[in-house]
Amino acid sequence: MTSTKATQPDTGPELPPGMAMFMAANPVFAQAWMDMMAESARFVAARLQADLKTQTALMSCTSPAEVVEVQTAFLSEAMQTYAEEAARLMQMTVTASTDIAQDLKSGHSRGYDDVPV
């Protein structure tokens, strides 16, 4: 007799230990986590586009001065966008922390009389 092992569906990247439980227990945290991951993905995609644009510009340079000009513009833009993204993620973190703290105060805790004996 052969036994077959049931395959688990692929649910994406594995979460750190305890994270799935916390996300299930606190939907406000889960939404904040998803918003931050979406923002991070958006930022990475935008940076990759900027990198590709810069690479294309570098390939069309005809003098060392043009290379320096393209590289300077790239570094200046990169520093600005990384600073803006850091500020955006910090604001999202502050907002999420406030929302999560407010949700925790909203009375979701169990009473002493609802625990089965």
Sequence and secondary structure as in RCSB ss.txt:
>XXXX:A:sequence
MTSTKATQPDTGPELPPGMAMFMAANPVFAQAWMDMMAESARFVAARLQADLKTQTALMSCTSPAEVVEVQTAFL
SEAMQTYAEEAARLMQMTVTASTDIAQDLKSGHSRGYDDVPV
>XXXX:A:secstr
           SS   TTHHHHHHH HHHHHHHHHHHHHHHHHHHHHHHHHHHHHHHHHT  SHHHHHHHHHHHH
HHHHHHHHHHHHHHHHHHHHHHHHHHHHHTSS S  GGGS  
